[in-house]
Amino acid sequence: MVLIGRRLSAGELGAVLADPTVVDMLLYGDLDDDEAEMPEPELDLDKSWHGIHYLLTGTAWQIGESAGAAILGGVEIGPDGGYGPPRLLDPDSVRAIATALDALDVETLRARFDPGAMTAAEIYPDLWTNGTDDFDYLMSHFAELRRFYHSAAVSGQALLLAIT
């Protein structure tokens, strides 16, 4: 399971709100066309998504306020792709989350990194045994998440997130 994301222009947001089936096309392209390539996601957190969520919320599945909504927040929209439907975050939510993510520093997140607790909470991919290497893996993807939200926030964009 990986988490992907896509920024939405105002026109794309309008299209998604008018017809939630558009979500699949925006995230995955034309799956009915064997020749079509799947579009590259603008955000790909690989398998780090759940570990980052844990660092932001201290929980496996609860969605927190501000930065705690960065991974699992938003409103479910569109068809279920197997791991739940994609989620839509409106521009105001994106700005609030971006601000909260920018306020976090690495030391705060390092203090929350507890491989034993993460294993006990069954944080995917449930392989938290490499200490510093695991934390560095999460931080490289956290930096990508922060950039993604910041870019969308300064552009006034909404976001789609999906676990695939």
Buried (B, 14 or more C-beta within 10 A) or exposed (E): EBBBBBBBEEEBBEBBBEEBEBBBBBBBBEEEEEEEEEBEBBBBBBBBBBBBBBBBBBBBEEBBEBBBBBBBBBEEBBEEBEEEBBBBBBBEBBBBBBBBBEEBEEEEBEEBBBBEEBEEBEBBEEEBEEEEEBBEBBBEBBEBBBEBBBBBBEEEBBBBBBBB
